Amino acid sequence: MAVFKPFKALRPVARYASQVAALPYDVMNSEEARVMAEGKPYSFLHVDKAEIDLPAGTDLYSDAVYEKAAENLKRLETDGVCKSDAKPCFYIYRQIMNSRAQTGLVGCASVDDYIGNVIKKHELTRADKEADRIRHVDECDANTGPIFLCYRSEKVIHDAMESWQKQHAPVYDFTTDDGVEHTVWVIDDDALNASLCERFEKVDSFYIADGHHRAASAVKVAGKRREQKPDYDGTEEFNFFLAVLFESDCLAIMDYNRVIADLNGMSEAQFLQKISEKFEVERYAGEGQCRPEKAHSFGMLLGRSWYLITAKDGTYPQGDPVESLDVSILQNNLISPVLGIADPRTDKRIDFVGGIRGLGELEKRVNGGMALAFSMYPTTLDELMAIADARKVMPPKSTWFEPKLLSGLFIHKLK
């Protein structure tokens, strides 16, 4: 049984929505955020990346940054840019990118569902990243960025959301500079919201698609609040966190590609001979870049030439949901044993390129001095959910979701 509930969102007044909405804090650095927020006083980057309003060189984890974030969030409300809804609502959030739509329901998920693994994870978190968001949520007294959740599709929920969109006008409808259309409807019908809650209680599991650190941080803040209020009854807002819940059928995972700095002391001929022990290697005969068309095959850019390499039978355990992933096959049979990169999380000789940047970015990186690049076949949602169901962890940089959920359109206050 899963809990997903409506809430009183603090959100932009309609005329300010496009001015407030911003990309999530973790897809840019401070310098990039300063440029993106320049001339945009209402951009949510002033909340999520509050160091941009402090002198350059300010410690990103100093008290001043978190205090400025809370101050900037409060100012959005006091200046009338954002207002809280009068009663709890669900919100439909549709994004259209390159003619493909994904539509989610914005609401609040349960901290206890996270703890009890009703909300399933597939990624490890880092303590330093958690600590940053814990401070941010605690100081702002709000969840400022939504967690990207998905669930196996339910026709009743799908039909209810679709019907509401057809019968009601959206409150926000704008296109961002990257060409993504963002449209939001408010479901303010108490009876419909109650029926949606009841329907979600029949859903076995939610899955974190993206936002593991934000989710873990929200849960840690809830733990602190529970210690401070030992007589809590579970209905307090700090027992829930902001999320957008998508049907798995409407989502697409993009490729997450690899670039390597050197050939670990080998010549190109030695390298090709070595990898042929585990992979079928053929020079790519197609036009342009090599994009793999099926699982367990990889495009490989070596020097100026593209190759198609395919894992040989017996080089991976087919029944293991983690070890049979393409990212695992490449890591375990080539990147680690041949190139000597045992820990891709920390080794500086490997870098990762999200599929949104295209395979041309791989050619640019190799032409710029990297020795080698691999184009990947995307991980599937079924693979992600199978790993989460097995309580296992995906290798780093396995999934890249697009479009990103914007921050600032929905804020969940903790009290």
Secondary structure as the mmCIF struct_conf table of DSSP 4:
data_model
#
loop_
_struct_conf.conf_type_id
_struct_conf.id
_struct_conf.beg_label_comp_id
_struct_conf.beg_label_asym_id
_struct_conf.beg_label_seq_id
_struct_conf.end_label_comp_id
_struct_conf.end_label_asym_id
_struct_conf.end_label_seq_id
STRN STRN1 PHE A 4 LYS A 5
STRN STRN2 PHE A 7 PHE A 7
STRN STRN3 LEU A 10 PRO A 12
HELX_RH_3T_P HELX_RH_3T_P1 ALA A 14 TYR A 16
HELX_RH_AL_P HELX_RH_AL_P1 ALA A 17 VAL A 20
STRN STRN4 ALA A 22 ALA A 22
HELX_RH_3T_P HELX_RH_3T_P2 TYR A 25 VAL A 27
BEND BEND1 MET A 28 MET A 28
HELX_RH_AL_P HELX_RH_AL_P2 SER A 30 ALA A 37
TURN_TY1_P TURN_TY1_P1 GLU A 38 GLY A 39
TURN_TY1_P TURN_TY1_P2 PRO A 41 TYR A 42
TURN_TY1_P TURN_TY1_P3 PHE A 44 PHE A 44
HELX_RH_AL_P HELX_RH_AL_P3 LEU A 45 ASP A 48
TURN_TY1_P TURN_TY1_P4 LYS A 49 LYS A 49
HELX_RH_3T_P HELX_RH_3T_P3 ALA A 50 ASP A 53
BEND BEND2 LEU A 54 LEU A 54
TURN_TY1_P TURN_TY1_P5 ALA A 56 GLY A 57
TURN_TY1_P TURN_TY1_P6 LEU A 60 TYR A 61
BEND BEND3 SER A 62 SER A 62
HELX_RH_AL_P HELX_RH_AL_P4 ASP A 63 THR A 78
TURN_TY1_P TURN_TY1_P7 ASP A 79 GLY A 80
BEND BEND4 VAL A 81 VAL A 81
STRN STRN5 CYS A 82 SER A 84
BEND BEND5 ALA A 86 LYS A 87
STRN STRN6 CYS A 89 CYS A 89
STRN STRN7 PHE A 90 MET A 97
TURN_TY1_P TURN_TY1_P8 ASN A 98 SER A 99
STRN STRN8 ARG A 100 SER A 110
HELX_RH_AL_P HELX_RH_AL_P5 VAL A 111 ILE A 115
TURN_TY1_P TURN_TY1_P9 GLY A 116 ASN A 117
BEND BEND6 VAL A 118 VAL A 118
STRN STRN9 ILE A 119 LYS A 120
BEND BEND7 GLU A 123 GLU A 123
HELX_RH_AL_P HELX_RH_AL_P6 ALA A 127 CYS A 140
TURN_TY1_P TURN_TY1_P10 ASP A 141 ASP A 141
STRN STRN10 ALA A 142 ASN A 143
BEND BEND8 GLY A 145 GLY A 145
STRN STRN11 ILE A 147 TYR A 151
HELX_RH_AL_P HELX_RH_AL_P7 LYS A 155 GLN A 167
BEND BEND9 HIS A 168 HIS A 168
BEND BEND10 VAL A 171 VAL A 171
STRN STRN12 TYR A 172 THR A 175
TURN_TY1_P TURN_TY1_P11 ASP A 177 ASP A 178
BEND BEND11 GLY A 179 GLY A 179
STRN STRN13 GLU A 181 ILE A 187
HELX_RH_AL_P HELX_RH_AL_P8 ASP A 190 PHE A 200
TURN_TY1_P TURN_TY1_P12 GLU A 201 LYS A 202
STRN STRN14 PHE A 206 ASP A 210
HELX_RH_AL_P HELX_RH_AL_P9 HIS A 212 GLN A 228
TURN_TY1_P TURN_TY1_P13 PRO A 230 ASP A 231
BEND BEND12 GLY A 234 GLY A 234
BEND BEND13 GLU A 236 GLU A 236
HELX_RH_3T_P HELX_RH_3T_P4 GLU A 237 ASN A 239
STRN STRN15 PHE A 240 GLU A 247
HELX_RH_3T_P HELX_RH_3T_P5 SER A 248 CYS A 250
STRN STRN16 ILE A 253 MET A 254
HELX_LH_PP_P HELX_LH_PP_P1 ASP A 255 ASP A 255
STRN STRN17 TYR A 256 ILE A 260
BEND BEND14 ALA A 261 ALA A 261
TURN_TY1_P TURN_TY1_P14 ASN A 264 GLY A 265
HELX_RH_AL_P HELX_RH_AL_P10 GLU A 268 ILE A 275
TURN_TY1_P TURN_TY1_P15 SER A 276 LYS A 278
STRN STRN18 PHE A 279 ARG A 283
BEND BEND15 GLY A 286 GLN A 289
BEND BEND16 LYS A 294 LYS A 294
TURN_TY1_P TURN_TY1_P16 ALA A 295 HIS A 296
STRN STRN19 SER A 297 LEU A 302
TURN_TY1_P TURN_TY1_P17 GLY A 303 ARG A 304
STRN STRN20 SER A 305 ALA A 311
HELX_LH_PP_P HELX_LH_PP_P2 LYS A 312 LYS A 312
TURN_TY1_P TURN_TY1_P18 ASP A 313 GLY A 314
BEND BEND17 THR A 315 TYR A 316
TURN_TY1_P TURN_TY1_P19 GLN A 318 GLY A 319
TURN_TY1_P TURN_TY1_P20 PRO A 321 SER A 324
BEND BEND18 LEU A 325 LEU A 325
HELX_RH_AL_P HELX_RH_AL_P11 ASP A 326 LEU A 330
HELX_RH_PI_P HELX_RH_PI_P1 GLN A 331 ILE A 335
TURN_TY1_P TURN_TY1_P21 SER A 336 LEU A 339
TURN_TY1_P TURN_TY1_P22 PRO A 344 THR A 346
TURN_TY1_P TURN_TY1_P23 LYS A 348 ARG A 349
STRN STRN21 ILE A 350 GLY A 354
HELX_RH_3T_P HELX_RH_3T_P6 GLY A 355 ARG A 357
TURN_TY1_P TURN_TY1_P24 LEU A 359 LEU A 359
HELX_RH_AL_P HELX_RH_AL_P12 GLY A 360 ASN A 367
TURN_TY1_P TURN_TY1_P25 GLY A 368 GLY A 369
STRN STRN22 LEU A 372 SER A 375
HELX_LH_PP_P HELX_LH_PP_P3 TYR A 377 THR A 380
HELX_RH_AL_P HELX_RH_AL_P13 LEU A 381 ASP A 389
TURN_TY1_P TURN_TY1_P26 ALA A 390 ARG A 391
HELX_LH_PP_P HELX_LH_PP_P4 MET A 394 PRO A 395
TURN_TY1_P TURN_TY1_P27 PRO A 396 LYS A 397
STRN STRN23 TRP A 400 PHE A 401
BEND BEND19 GLU A 402 PRO A 403
HELX_LH_PP_P HELX_LH_PP_P5 LYS A 404 LEU A 406
STRN STRN24 SER A 407 SER A 407
BEND BEND20 GLY A 408 LEU A 409
STRN STRN25 ILE A 411 ILE A 411
STRN STRN26 HIS A 412 LYS A 413
#
